């Protein structure tokens, strides 16, 4: 049983980050390992509430109070077993997930919530290299997984452990999806990804890299050679500002172009940062206010940008939850400060780009912005510039981090007789199966750009559906349905 008075004894505390002047000189993770006494203290704040709403905040259904209590007692090994029972990759989620579980923490009703995410990553850190857990018997059934991001990897692991022969196809030169080339190393060092891939290989999962399904390998052949196919290609088609005057100027890029190039340099797979994308000595403007924008901010700092300005369309959020707008336990709209914001740069709220201004030689030199108001009408967003507020910001490099428009799977969908929705996603039935027999979909490709916990949850659930489709014995865990949504007021 948890300590029922722990939350009265200890305030919420996080371990200190590495000093800014030190960390911006390298690409190592921002957080050093936390000491045992701090982690156990924070786990003790978990109050053994009657109904743990953190279970509902997390789509994986992580047994958070259970592993918090095991950490409180110092039983790290048992805590790791409980954590891995519902989450294939806690070392990823503990570093990358924004923690909707903490937003749903009962303690958060009138206090700072439990540091669930920090405890999770510390359990994973102490668990050591994950040992392979191959299936006890082989079914002889073959499954192809297209895409090696969190959804694809989670599904592949579940299916391999159930005894199926699984091959993961990845169009990049190394597996991992966004974990590999989308997430900067200061948030996720890649040895964590490599350790998990080694585990999956030990469980019998095969990886075919440099294979673009639909181009290098036809979808028809892929389907013919496998008993089932899972599409987990993500939602990487970036939203653009194509109608904005000056968009064609040199020096304006989608955020993922910048992040992928930076990750390749850090991985030693490039001979230097492409000059057109290098922030060194430049005045950088990042358009967007979310996770991707913060990643670009951190990369620009480490490249030595002369200045960085981040533009957000929406007004500055409140510091604390607005109970009328976002009552507990829903995900609140509040000001979120990432480690990259500590490192420098300026955030400008309630502004929109009106035009990109050139230098006369075809390259961007400034961004013209205006203050705006944002309203909702009939489900549509209305952005209205405020007259007389236009001004220019100096800009040698502009990065567009304004979200994603859906999957960029390419010709594979047409070859399978499938199409995308208006949201750029692929629909499926209640069993995760698309309109093509034996072809399933999961992750961002089905849901749209979302959180890593949703990707893993959908991968696990789709694997359970594929296992049933193949006539496998028993049932695999299925934490979510295709229609599942985050906690919301309405």
HUGI-V703145 format. One record per backbone hydrogen bond with DSSP energy under -1.0 kcal/mol. NH is the residue of the N-H (numbers start at 1). CO is the residue of the C=O. Records with the same first field share a line. If there is no record, write none. Layout:
NH=CO  CO
//
This chain:
6=3
8=5
9=5
10=6
18=30
23=19
24=20
25=22
26=23
30=186
39=35
40=36
41=37
42=38
43=39
44=40
46=43
53=51
55=52
57=53
58=54
61=58
64=62
67=63
68=64
69=65
70=66
71=67
72=68
73=69
74=71
75=70
76=74
79=75
80=76
81=77
82=78
83=79
84=80
86=83
87=83
92=89
93=89
94=90
95=92
96=92
97=93
103=99
104=100
108=105
109=106
110=107
111=107
116=114
119=115
120=116
121=117
122=118
123=119
124=120
125=121
126=122
139=163
143=165
144=228
145=167
146=230
147=169
153=149
154=150
155=151
156=152
157=153
158=154
159=155
160=156
161=157
162=158
163=160
164=159
165=141
167=143
168=206
169=145
170=208
179=176
180=177
181=177
182=178
183=178
187=184
188=184
192=189
194=190
195=191
196=192
197=193
198=194
199=195
200=196
201=197
202=198
203=199
204=201
205=200
206=166
208=168
210=172
211=170
214=217
215=212
216=212
217=212
222=218
223=219
224=220
225=221
227=142
228=142
229=438
230=144
231=440
232=146
237=406
239=403
244=241
247=244
249=246
250=362
253=398
255=400
258=254
259=255
260=256
261=257
262=258
263=259
264=260
265=261
266=262
267=263
268=265
269=264
277=274
278=274
281=304
282=279
284=307
285=397
286=309
287=399
288=311
294=290
295=291
296=292
297=293
298=294
299=295
300=296
301=297
302=298
303=299
304=301
305=300
306=282
307=282
309=284
310=346
311=286
312=348
326=322
330=327
335=318
341=338
346=308
348=310
350=314
351=312
352=370
354=368
355=368
356=245
357=366
359=363
364=250
365=357
366=357
367=393
368=355
369=391
370=352
372=350
373=384
375=382
377=380
380=377
382=375
384=373
386=371
389=386
391=369
393=367
395=365
396=283
397=283
398=251
399=285
400=253
401=287
405=237
407=424
415=411
416=412
417=414
418=413
421=425
424=421
426=445
429=433
432=429
434=439
439=436
440=229
441=432
442=231
446=443
447=443
448=444
455=451
456=452
457=453
458=454
459=455
460=456
461=457
462=458
463=459
464=460
465=461
466=462
467=463
468=464
469=465
470=466
471=468
472=467
484=481
//
